[in-house]
Amino acid sequence: MTTQRHLLLWLKTASVVTVITGLAAGFASHPAGEGLWLLLFDILNWPLDGIPAGFDVVSRPINAVLGGVMIGWGVMMYGLLNPKIFSDGIRIVLLRGLLVWFVTDSIGSLAAEIPGNVILNLAFLGMFLPPLILLRPRHA
């Protein structure tokens, strides 16, 4: 049987993964820190061919903003998953935000001709969606 404690731990772990991914994006705002993010983009634009070889002056600030948003999103979710404050309302807001992000990001990825990012989005969806669906907060 999966308990609320286990489901919240699952979601907290997913939040930490989101923060780590955001850090990789943020580091890519400078050439010295772009290696991991470049590898991810190479994988997303399969086959592995070393493209992109680097990020241009337009992409670097976008990486910084994306990193900041992902780090903030992960920290916010982690904080909301505190059993002392967690409620069904918080669960529903997190679920709605997750679904809006998934649809918007996936449509944009397809429009930008990066279908590999939809696969990455599915991985993130898979980290968050099951526990959010299964989680039933305790009522006082």
C-alpha positions as CSV (number, residue, x, y, z in Angstrom):
1,M,0.0,0.0,0.0
2,T,1.3,3.4,-1.0
3,T,1.0,5.9,1.8
4,Q,0.8,9.7,1.6
5,R,4.3,9.9,3.0
6,H,5.7,7.8,0.2
7,L,3.8,9.7,-2.5
8,L,5.0,13.1,-1.1
9,L,8.6,11.7,-1.0
10,W,8.1,10.6,-4.7
11,L,7.0,14.1,-5.6
12,K,9.8,15.8,-3.6
13,T,12.3,13.6,-5.4
14,A,10.7,14.7,-8.7
15,S,11.0,18.3,-7.5
16,V,14.7,17.9,-6.8
17,V,15.2,16.4,-10.3
18,T,13.5,19.5,-11.7
19,V,15.9,21.8,-9.7
20,I,18.9,19.8,-11.0
21,T,17.6,20.1,-14.6
22,G,17.2,23.8,-14.0
23,L,20.7,24.1,-12.8
24,A,22.0,22.4,-16.0
25,A,20.0,24.9,-18.0
26,G,21.2,27.9,-15.9
27,F,24.9,26.8,-16.2
28,A,24.5,26.8,-20.0
29,S,24.1,30.6,-19.9
30,H,27.9,30.6,-19.9
31,P,30.2,28.7,-22.3
32,A,32.1,27.1,-19.4
33,G,28.9,25.5,-18.1
34,E,27.1,24.4,-21.2
35,G,28.4,20.9,-21.7
36,L,25.5,18.9,-20.0
37,W,22.8,21.1,-21.6
38,L,24.4,20.7,-25.0
39,L,24.5,16.9,-24.6
40,L,20.8,17.0,-23.7
41,F,19.9,19.0,-26.8
42,D,22.0,16.7,-28.9
43,I,20.0,13.7,-27.5
44,L,16.7,15.6,-28.1
45,N,17.7,16.3,-31.7
46,W,18.8,12.7,-32.3
47,P,21.1,11.3,-33.8
48,L,24.0,12.2,-31.6
49,D,26.1,14.4,-33.9
50,G,27.5,17.1,-31.7
51,I,24.9,19.6,-32.9
52,P,24.5,22.1,-31.4
53,A,28.1,22.7,-30.8
54,G,27.4,25.7,-28.6
55,F,24.8,28.2,-27.7
56,D,24.7,31.6,-29.3
57,V,24.2,35.0,-27.7
58,V,20.4,34.7,-28.0
59,S,20.2,31.2,-26.5
60,R,22.3,32.0,-23.4
61,P,19.8,34.3,-21.8
62,I,17.0,31.9,-22.6
63,N,19.0,29.2,-20.9
64,A,19.4,31.4,-17.8
65,V,15.6,32.2,-17.7
66,L,14.6,28.6,-18.3
67,G,17.0,27.5,-15.5
68,G,15.7,30.1,-13.1
69,V,12.1,29.1,-13.9
70,M,12.8,25.4,-13.4
71,I,14.7,25.9,-10.2
72,G,12.0,28.1,-8.9
73,W,9.3,25.7,-9.9
74,G,11.1,22.8,-8.3
75,V,11.7,24.7,-5.0
76,M,8.1,25.9,-4.9
77,M,6.7,22.4,-5.5
78,Y,9.1,20.9,-2.9
79,G,7.8,23.5,-0.3
80,L,4.2,22.8,-1.1
81,L,4.7,19.1,-0.5
82,N,5.1,19.6,3.3
83,P,2.6,17.2,5.0
84,K,1.7,20.0,7.5
85,I,0.3,22.2,4.8
86,F,-0.5,19.9,2.0
87,S,-4.2,19.8,1.0
88,D,-6.3,18.6,-1.8
89,G,-6.4,22.2,-3.1
90,I,-2.6,22.2,-3.4
91,R,-2.7,18.8,-5.1
92,I,-5.2,20.0,-7.7
93,V,-3.3,23.3,-8.4
94,L,0.0,21.2,-8.9
95,L,-1.9,18.8,-11.2
96,R,-3.4,21.7,-13.3
97,G,0.0,23.4,-13.5
98,L,1.7,20.2,-14.6
99,L,-0.9,19.5,-17.3
100,V,-0.8,23.1,-18.7
101,W,3.0,23.0,-18.7
102,F,3.0,19.6,-20.5
103,V,0.6,20.6,-23.2
104,T,2.2,24.0,-23.8
105,D,5.8,22.8,-23.8
106,S,5.0,19.8,-26.0
107,I,3.1,21.8,-28.6
108,G,6.0,24.3,-28.6
109,S,8.5,21.6,-28.9
110,L,6.7,20.1,-31.9
111,A,6.4,23.5,-33.5
112,A,10.2,24.0,-33.0
113,E,10.8,20.6,-34.6
114,I,12.3,19.1,-31.4
115,P,10.0,16.0,-30.9
116,G,12.6,14.6,-28.6
117,N,11.7,17.2,-26.0
118,V,8.1,15.7,-25.9
119,I,9.8,12.4,-24.8
120,L,11.6,14.3,-22.1
121,N,8.3,16.0,-21.1
122,L,6.7,12.6,-20.9
123,A,9.4,11.6,-18.5
124,F,8.8,14.6,-16.3
125,L,5.0,14.0,-16.5
126,G,5.6,10.4,-15.4
127,M,7.6,11.6,-12.4
128,F,4.8,13.9,-11.2
129,L,1.4,12.6,-12.6
130,P,1.0,9.2,-10.8
131,P,1.6,10.4,-7.3
132,L,-0.6,13.5,-7.9
133,I,-3.4,11.3,-9.1
134,L,-2.9,8.7,-6.3
135,L,-2.4,11.2,-3.5
136,R,-5.3,11.8,-1.2
137,P,-4.3,14.3,1.6
138,R,-5.2,13.6,5.2
139,H,-8.2,15.5,6.5
140,A,-7.9,17.0,10.0
